[in-house]
Structures are given as structure tokens and as C-alpha cells.
Amino acid sequence: MNPWKPTAHGIPRLTRRSATQIFSDDTGAATAEYAIATMAAVAFAGMLVVIMRSDEVRGMLTDLVRRALTVA
């Protein structure tokens, strides 16, 4: 019996053998992981840009740098 032969409903029959062939191949998994990590980093960078544009945050950072550079 051909595992890829469609059933009466037009859906191929999924057998243990065909499932093993389909789901055991992890080609491209590392690329997908890199893509997800890159998208997360871009989203985080976008959040930082929005936060850093805030006048309140900018004032806190300016004050922090001034205090760090002031010789007491």
C-alpha cells in the first residue's frame, strides 16, 4: 500500500513509516532557530529605542552620567 495515496477524503494516510520519514528530518532547524533568535533581538532593540526616546529615561541617564563623572 502506498502511504502517500490519498484516502477517500483526499488526505494522505499517515503511517508510522511515513511519519518517521516526514518528522525525522531536521534539515533547516538551526536556521529556523537563528531566525527566531534574530527576530527576538530585533524586537528587544526596538523596545529599547522606544524606552530611550522617553524624556524621563533620558533625564535619568544624563543625571547618572553626570554623577559618575563628578569628582567628589
CNS distance restraints for C-alpha pairs under 8 A (distance, minus, plus):
assign (resid   3 and name CA) (resid  12 and name CA) 6.84 0.50 0.50
assign (resid   3 and name CA) (resid  13 and name CA) 5.63 0.50 0.50
assign (resid   3 and name CA) (resid  14 and name CA) 6.66 0.50 0.50
assign (resid   3 and name CA) (resid  15 and name CA) 6.63 0.50 0.50
assign (resid   3 and name CA) (resid  18 and name CA) 6.52 0.50 0.50
assign (resid   4 and name CA) (resid  12 and name CA) 5.14 0.50 0.50
assign (resid   4 and name CA) (resid  13 and name CA) 6.33 0.50 0.50
assign (resid   4 and name CA) (resid  14 and name CA) 7.90 0.50 0.50
assign (resid   5 and name CA) (resid  12 and name CA) 5.64 0.50 0.50
assign (resid   5 and name CA) (resid  13 and name CA) 6.94 0.50 0.50
assign (resid   6 and name CA) (resid  10 and name CA) 4.85 0.50 0.50
assign (resid   6 and name CA) (resid  11 and name CA) 5.05 0.50 0.50
assign (resid   6 and name CA) (resid  12 and name CA) 4.14 0.50 0.50
assign (resid   6 and name CA) (resid  13 and name CA) 6.47 0.50 0.50
assign (resid   7 and name CA) (resid  11 and name CA) 5.59 0.50 0.50
assign (resid   7 and name CA) (resid  12 and name CA) 5.91 0.50 0.50
assign (resid   7 and name CA) (resid  13 and name CA) 6.47 0.50 0.50
assign (resid  14 and name CA) (resid  18 and name CA) 6.04 0.50 0.50
assign (resid  14 and name CA) (resid  19 and name CA) 6.22 0.50 0.50
assign (resid  15 and name CA) (resid  19 and name CA) 5.95 0.50 0.50
assign (resid  16 and name CA) (resid  20 and name CA) 6.09 0.50 0.50
assign (resid  17 and name CA) (resid  21 and name CA) 6.33 0.50 0.50
assign (resid  18 and name CA) (resid  22 and name CA) 6.09 0.50 0.50
assign (resid  19 and name CA) (resid  23 and name CA) 5.84 0.50 0.50
assign (resid  19 and name CA) (resid  24 and name CA) 7.92 0.50 0.50
assign (resid  20 and name CA) (resid  24 and name CA) 5.45 0.50 0.50
assign (resid  21 and name CA) (resid  25 and name CA) 6.97 0.50 0.50
assign (resid  28 and name CA) (resid  32 and name CA) 6.27 0.50 0.50
assign (resid  29 and name CA) (resid  33 and name CA) 6.25 0.50 0.50
assign (resid  30 and name CA) (resid  34 and name CA) 6.22 0.50 0.50
assign (resid  31 and name CA) (resid  35 and name CA) 6.18 0.50 0.50
assign (resid  32 and name CA) (resid  36 and name CA) 6.22 0.50 0.50
assign (resid  33 and name CA) (resid  37 and name CA) 6.15 0.50 0.50
assign (resid  34 and name CA) (resid  38 and name CA) 6.01 0.50 0.50
assign (resid  35 and name CA) (resid  39 and name CA) 6.16 0.50 0.50
assign (resid  36 and name CA) (resid  40 and name CA) 6.21 0.50 0.50
assign (resid  37 and name CA) (resid  41 and name CA) 6.21 0.50 0.50
assign (resid  38 and name CA) (resid  42 and name CA) 6.19 0.50 0.50
assign (resid  39 and name CA) (resid  43 and name CA) 6.18 0.50 0.50
assign (resid  40 and name CA) (resid  44 and name CA) 6.16 0.50 0.50
assign (resid  41 and name CA) (resid  45 and name CA) 6.10 0.50 0.50
assign (resid  42 and name CA) (resid  46 and name CA) 6.12 0.50 0.50
assign (resid  43 and name CA) (resid  47 and name CA) 6.32 0.50 0.50
assign (resid  44 and name CA) (resid  48 and name CA) 6.29 0.50 0.50
assign (resid  45 and name CA) (resid  49 and name CA) 6.24 0.50 0.50
assign (resid  46 and name CA) (resid  50 and name CA) 6.36 0.50 0.50
assign (resid  47 and name CA) (resid  51 and name CA) 6.17 0.50 0.50
assign (resid  48 and name CA) (resid  52 and name CA) 5.91 0.50 0.50
assign (resid  49 and name CA) (resid  53 and name CA) 6.22 0.50 0.50
assign (resid  50 and name CA) (resid  54 and name CA) 6.94 0.50 0.50
assign (resid  51 and name CA) (resid  57 and name CA) 7.02 0.50 0.50
assign (resid  52 and name CA) (resid  57 and name CA) 6.11 0.50 0.50
assign (resid  52 and name CA) (resid  58 and name CA) 6.24 0.50 0.50
assign (resid  53 and name CA) (resid  57 and name CA) 7.54 0.50 0.50
assign (resid  53 and name CA) (resid  58 and name CA) 6.93 0.50 0.50
assign (resid  54 and name CA) (resid  58 and name CA) 6.18 0.50 0.50
assign (resid  55 and name CA) (resid  59 and name CA) 6.05 0.50 0.50
assign (resid  56 and name CA) (resid  60 and name CA) 6.33 0.50 0.50
assign (resid  57 and name CA) (resid  61 and name CA) 6.20 0.50 0.50
assign (resid  58 and name CA) (resid  62 and name CA) 6.10 0.50 0.50
assign (resid  59 and name CA) (resid  63 and name CA) 6.07 0.50 0.50
assign (resid  60 and name CA) (resid  64 and name CA) 6.11 0.50 0.50
assign (resid  61 and name CA) (resid  65 and name CA) 6.20 0.50 0.50
assign (resid  62 and name CA) (resid  66 and name CA) 6.17 0.50 0.50
assign (resid  63 and name CA) (resid  67 and name CA) 6.16 0.50 0.50
assign (resid  64 and name CA) (resid  68 and name CA) 6.16 0.50 0.50
assign (resid  65 and name CA) (resid  69 and name CA) 6.15 0.50 0.50
assign (resid  66 and name CA) (resid  70 and name CA) 6.05 0.50 0.50
